[in-house]
Structure formats: structure tokens, C-alpha cells
Amino acid sequence: MVANPSYSYISPEDYLQGEETSPVKHEYRQGEVYAMAGASNTHVIIAGNLFATLRNHLRGSGCQAYISDTKAHIESINTYYYPDVMVSCDQRDRTFNNFLRYPCLIIEVLSDSTEGFDRGDKFADYRNLESLQEYVLVSQTRINVEIFRRNPEGQWVLYPYEKDDQIYLSSVDFRCAVTDVYEDVTFELPQLTTE
């Protein structure tokens, strides 16, 4: 989300209608609309890797993976976001055309401009989704995956993963190597200076 809101209230209906024809995606938070920044190639590759592996894993399970053009609707706080990858196993979501209300898994690929928001206010907003079991943050600047999982007491517990680890998503009983998440991603090496 980019900090460039329109300060006049927009109804959810007007927002959804505008999104159908807008060349730019917008997120909607309690009556304010925010234009989304474009994604880097690295961001797209990581999100694509996760979507592809999850889609294959979920075939025939009754669960469905969605990529960045499907919105998460947090009805209780009048908010719509575009997660990078989302999974729903709830049949009620099949009745909606361009958003989900009952995802069990949301994945965000972090960027410099969105990381603070994704970790803070957006995560706080997502926690209003009673169906949400896991929230995943994936770095695009280094090999690092963080899975926040809701425990039986309703608390969110962090499970960090690095290069040689195997991630586990309990919400969809999915495992893969962290290196699979970063397949085809090349990280820039830090510049060494000689003095």
C-alpha cells in the first residue's frame, strides 16, 4: 500500500465498481483508497513460485490458491487488500467473483516500500479474519521466510525459515524447501569497497 490516499470517503460498492475498470490496482481501507505500487521481477518470481507449488499441492483437495489479482475482504473492518498469494478451503468463497472472505492462508512478498505496513497494520487487519490460520512474509532481498501461525489459544506464533530449511504450512499441510520458493531468483551481491 502506498501512502497516497484519497481523502474523501468512497463506499465499498464504488470502490469495487472502480476496480473492475481501473488500469491500476487499489487497496481499500475503511473508505480510503490507496494506489498500489508495481512489483519487481524478483517479487513476481517468488509469488509465482509459491502459487505454482501450492496450486499443484491443492489439486483435488477442495482448497484453491489465488494470486495477486484476487482481493481479501475483511468485512468486519470494511477493508480490501490484494495479497500476493492466498488460499481458501471454504466453499462460501466460491460464490464471490473478485474477492475472498474466508482465506486460511495469506502470503505477502515484502518490498522496501511495503514491509513496515505488511508487518504492522496490514497484519493487524488480517488478524480480523477468523478463518486465517497462517500469515507468511517472504523477503525478496535475502533468503528468509517467516510464517506466523495462529495457535489454539488464538495467539500468533512466529516460525522463521532460512536457506537450508523446509517450510511447513499447516493450514494446507504443505511442505517445500525454502530454495524452491526462491527458484530462479538472483540476489545482488553487496558491493565491496577497497581503500
LINFEN-V392628 format. One record per pair of residues at least 24 apart in sequence whose C-alpha atoms are under 6 Angstrom apart, sorted by the first residue. I is the first residue (numbers start at 1). J is the second residue. Records with the same first field share a line. If there is no record, write none. Layout:
I=J / J
This chain:
1=36
2=36
4=34
5=33 / 34
6=32 / 33
27=80 / 81
28=79 / 80
29=79
30=78 / 79
46=181 / 182
49=181
50=181
63=88 / 89
64=88
70=98 / 99
71=99
72=99 / 100
73=100 / 101
83=108
84=108
102=131
103=131 / 132
104=131 / 132 / 133
105=132 / 134
106=135
107=135 / 136
108=137
109=137 / 138
110=138 / 139
